[in-house]
């Protein structure tokens, strides 16, 4: 099913962003602007995944 594949792809990108966030947080001086942007992208992916899951449930 195409929706399932899309959700998996978004999940993979979500995990990559989480790793990037953790790497940035672990730096001695984290870039707050970069961190905010990464978190915003991660949230957007999560919202898209949830919308697709809700669509697939119907």
Sine and cosine of phi, psi and omega as CSV:
sin_phi,cos_phi,sin_psi,cos_psi,sin_omega,cos_omega
0.00,0.00,0.73,-0.69,-0.08,-1.00
-0.90,0.44,-0.58,0.81,-0.02,-1.00
-0.91,0.41,-0.66,0.75,0.03,-1.00
-0.88,0.47,-0.66,0.75,0.02,-1.00
-0.89,0.45,-0.66,0.75,0.01,-1.00
-0.90,0.43,-0.66,0.75,0.03,-1.00
-0.89,0.45,-0.66,0.75,0.03,-1.00
-0.90,0.45,-0.67,0.75,0.02,-1.00
-0.88,0.47,-0.72,0.70,0.02,-1.00
-0.90,0.43,-0.62,0.79,0.05,-1.00
-0.88,0.48,-0.64,0.77,0.04,-1.00
-0.90,0.43,-0.71,0.71,0.03,-1.00
-0.90,0.43,-0.60,0.80,0.04,-1.00
-0.88,0.48,-0.70,0.71,0.03,-1.00
-0.90,0.43,-0.64,0.77,0.04,-1.00
-0.88,0.47,-0.67,0.74,0.04,-1.00
-0.90,0.43,-0.63,0.78,0.04,-1.00
-0.87,0.50,-0.68,0.73,0.04,-1.00
-0.89,0.46,-0.68,0.73,0.00,-1.00
-0.90,0.44,-0.62,0.79,0.04,-1.00
-0.90,0.44,-0.72,0.69,0.00,-1.00
-0.88,0.47,-0.64,0.77,0.05,-1.00
-0.89,0.46,-0.68,0.73,-0.01,-1.00
-0.92,0.40,-0.67,0.74,0.00,-1.00
-0.90,0.44,-0.55,0.84,-0.06,-1.00
-0.98,0.20,-0.16,0.99,0.04,-1.00
-0.93,0.36,0.50,-0.86,0.04,-1.00
-0.83,0.56,-0.65,0.76,0.04,-1.00
-0.77,-0.63,1.00,-0.08,-0.03,-1.00
-0.94,0.35,0.59,-0.80,0.06,-1.00
-0.99,0.12,0.97,-0.26,-0.08,-1.00
-0.88,0.48,-0.60,0.80,-0.01,-1.00
-0.92,0.39,-0.71,0.71,0.02,-1.00
-0.90,0.44,-0.67,0.74,0.00,-1.00
-0.88,0.47,-0.70,0.72,0.02,-1.00
-0.89,0.46,-0.67,0.74,0.00,-1.00
-0.91,0.42,-0.69,0.73,0.03,-1.00
-0.88,0.47,-0.68,0.73,0.01,-1.00
-0.91,0.41,-0.61,0.79,0.03,-1.00
-0.90,0.44,-0.69,0.73,0.02,-1.00
-0.90,0.43,-0.66,0.75,-0.01,-1.00
-0.89,0.45,-0.68,0.73,0.02,-1.00
-0.90,0.44,-0.65,0.76,0.01,-1.00
-0.88,0.48,-0.67,0.74,0.04,-1.00
-0.89,0.45,-0.68,0.74,0.00,-1.00
-0.88,0.48,-0.70,0.72,0.01,-1.00
-0.89,0.46,-0.64,0.77,0.02,-1.00
-0.91,0.41,-0.67,0.75,0.03,-1.00
-0.88,0.48,-0.68,0.73,0.00,-1.00
-0.90,0.44,-0.63,0.77,0.03,-1.00
-0.90,0.43,-0.65,0.76,0.02,-1.00
-0.92,0.39,-0.64,0.77,0.04,-1.00
-0.89,0.46,-0.69,0.73,0.01,-1.00
-0.90,0.44,-0.64,0.77,0.02,-1.00
-0.91,0.42,-0.67,0.74,-0.05,-1.00
-0.93,0.36,-0.46,0.89,-0.02,-1.00
-0.95,0.31,-0.32,0.95,-0.02,-1.00
-1.00,0.00,0.00,0.00,0.00,0.00
